[in-house]
Amino acid sequence: MSGAGVEWSRGDRVRAAAKLMVGWVALLWLLEAVDVASGHALDGLGIVPRTASELIDVVPASFIHFGWAHVAANTVPLLVMGFLAALGGIRRFLAVCALVIVADGLGVWLIAPAHTNTAGASGLIFGLFGFLLVSGFVERRLLGVLAGLLVGAVWGSSILMGLAPTQTGVSWQGHLLGLVAGVAAAFVFRRRTQSDVLQA
């Protein structure tokens, strides 16, 4: 009977994570449809560096994309990595996303080249990659380690390419900052074990 309860709890987590990420990605596509229909009025929600008024766009910029190809390129990695990260708990997942989005957005605002406009979910994707890559090792959880190895094997080469400063039209700064924020989030939001509690 207790086993069935645990199984149901796991099923609930899977369904909650799946619903959240499908809804998140659907929102990105909806926003892009609104952007196209409005003559790309939402593109102004991207981050223009070192302009005080642009600080309000730090969060919205992660939900805006520059065209269908842009949002399509971010859809699968965000869906998969977000789902894997959300399996560890929706509250923690949202906290990780908030940290990555804010830290990445502020970093882009500070160091991105002048007269650029940065938007898109790729900073968050790089953050989730970093989070998944190290959180399993930080928490010493086998499933977490396997999840990190999985995303590393599937997206590792793409992540490395996204960090290359030579790519035109790509915010390698946003990618790098997102990756660093995601690794930091793995430590900040590390799940405490019973042994941690006893030693504290």
Secondary structure, DSSP 8 states (H G I E B T S, - for coil): -HHHHHHHHHHHHHHHHHHHHHHHHHHHHHHHHHHHHTTSGGGGGSB-TT-GGGGGGTTGGGG--SSHHHHHHHHHHHHHHHHHHHTT-HHHHHHHHHHHHHHHHHHHHHHS-TT--B-STHHHHHHHHHHHHHHHHHHT-HHHHHHHHHHHHHHHHHHHHHT-TT-TT--HHHHHHHHHHHHHHHHHT----HHHHHH-
